[in-house]
Amino acid sequence: MKKILVLSSSPRRGGNSDLLCDQFVQGAQEAGHAVEKIFLRDRHIGYCTGCYTCVKTQGICAQKDDMSEILEKILQADVLVLGTPVYFYCMSAQLKTVIDRCVARYTQIQNKEAYLIAAAGENDRKAFDGTITAFRGYLDCLENVREAGMVLAQGVPLKGEVAHTAYMQQAYELGRNA
Ligand SMILES: Cc1cc2nc3c(=O)[nH]c(=O)nc-3n(C[C@H](O)[C@H](O)[C@H](O)COP(=O)(O)O)c2cc1C
């Protein structure tokens, strides 16, 4: 049994990446894993200010918001799933904000598998290039955090329309085999 943390970063609850996150969750639960999904819009997470208080305090951020709890969950997880819409050819600001706030304890984020779930309006694989680069850049900064898979749902501009595509099954299978 693995501990799986899913961070769903679209502001659209029930939107495309969020639905794909749910599919992953369902598959992973059926496989017997302990899964938690956090819908970031429900949380208060400030931007990293680059103050480096965390360096002086060995990992305690100056900001008192929901990120300390989320960071603890990231540290505890065996598997991280990052769900995002493609916004201007990159990940959402919500997800990037969480990634930036990891700076407080990023050297401790180790030995995990990571998945990317992304949805884009355009029907072109290239629409994901920036998001994939940002995802891999995050992983490159972490010790032994391995890219384990991706669901890249293209051609789904409208909220929830991914429900009628084969990406749903793909996300389910990825969770099932996590
Ligand atoms: C601010 C904003 C920027 C967007 N930028 C892009 C883009 O660069 N490329 C693209 O293919 N789609 C873009 N889209 C469309 C979304 O990627 C698309 O609606 C997707 O389904 C959103 O995923 P969600 O339902 O998980 O929020 C953009 C949408 C918004 C609101």
The ligand as an SDF file (V2000), in Angstrom:
LIG
                    3D

 31 33  0  0  0  0  0  0  0  0999 V2000
   -6.0500   31.7340  -18.2920 C   0  0  0  0  0  0  0  0  0  0  0  0
   -6.1560   30.6100  -19.2800 C   0  0  0  0  0  0  0  0  0  0  0  0
   -5.0850   30.3270  -20.0930 C   0  0  0  0  0  0  0  0  0  0  0  0
   -5.1410   29.2660  -21.0000 C   0  0  0  0  0  0  0  0  0  0  0  0
   -4.0490   28.9970  -21.7800 N   0  0  0  0  0  0  0  0  0  0  0  0
   -4.0700   27.9320  -22.6210 C   0  0  0  0  0  0  0  0  0  0  0  0
   -2.9400   27.6200  -23.4080 C   0  0  0  0  0  0  0  0  0  0  0  0
   -1.8990   28.2700  -23.3610 O   0  0  0  0  0  0  0  0  0  0  0  0
   -3.0040   26.5380  -24.2240 N   0  0  0  0  0  0  0  0  0  0  0  0
   -4.1300   25.7600  -24.3240 C   0  0  0  0  0  0  0  0  0  0  0  0
   -4.1260   24.7850  -25.0730 O   0  0  0  0  0  0  0  0  0  0  0  0
   -5.2380   26.0370  -23.5800 N   0  0  0  0  0  0  0  0  0  0  0  0
   -5.2240   27.1080  -22.7360 C   0  0  0  0  0  0  0  0  0  0  0  0
   -6.3380   27.3880  -21.9570 N   0  0  0  0  0  0  0  0  0  0  0  0
   -7.4890   26.4700  -21.9910 C   0  0  0  0  0  0  0  0  0  0  0  0
   -7.4300   25.4530  -20.8310 C   0  0  0  0  0  0  0  0  0  0  0  0
   -6.2060   24.7690  -20.8360 O   0  0  0  0  0  0  0  0  0  0  0  0
   -8.5780   24.4580  -20.9660 C   0  0  0  0  0  0  0  0  0  0  0  0
   -9.8130   25.1230  -20.7840 O   0  0  0  0  0  0  0  0  0  0  0  0
   -8.4680   23.2930  -19.9770 C   0  0  0  0  0  0  0  0  0  0  0  0
   -9.5420   22.4080  -20.1660 O   0  0  0  0  0  0  0  0  0  0  0  0
   -8.4970   23.7830  -18.5470 C   0  0  0  0  0  0  0  0  0  0  0  0
   -8.3920   22.6890  -17.6830 O   0  0  0  0  0  0  0  0  0  0  0  0
   -9.3280   22.5390  -16.3830 P   0  0  0  0  0  0  0  0  0  0  0  0
  -10.7120   22.2190  -16.8840 O   0  0  0  0  0  0  0  0  0  0  0  0
   -8.6910   21.4270  -15.6440 O   0  0  0  0  0  0  0  0  0  0  0  0
   -9.2770   23.8370  -15.6590 O   0  0  0  0  0  0  0  0  0  0  0  0
   -6.3230   28.4740  -21.0830 C   0  0  0  0  0  0  0  0  0  0  0  0
   -7.4040   28.7790  -20.2540 C   0  0  0  0  0  0  0  0  0  0  0  0
   -7.3440   29.8340  -19.3750 C   0  0  0  0  0  0  0  0  0  0  0  0
   -8.5320   30.1390  -18.4920 C   0  0  0  0  0  0  0  0  0  0  0  0
  1  2  1  0
  2  3  1  0
  2 30  2  0
  3  4  2  0
  4  5  1  0
  4 28  1  0
  5  6  2  0
  6  7  1  0
  6 13  1  0
  7  8  2  0
  7  9  1  0
  9 10  1  0
 10 11  2  0
 10 12  1  0
 12 13  2  0
 13 14  1  0
 14 15  1  0
 14 28  1  0
 15 16  1  0
 16 17  1  0
 16 18  1  0
 18 19  1  0
 18 20  1  0
 20 21  1  0
 20 22  1  0
 22 23  1  0
 23 24  1  0
 24 25  2  0
 24 26  1  0
 24 27  1  0
 28 29  2  0
 29 30  1  0
 30 31  1  0
M  END
$$$$
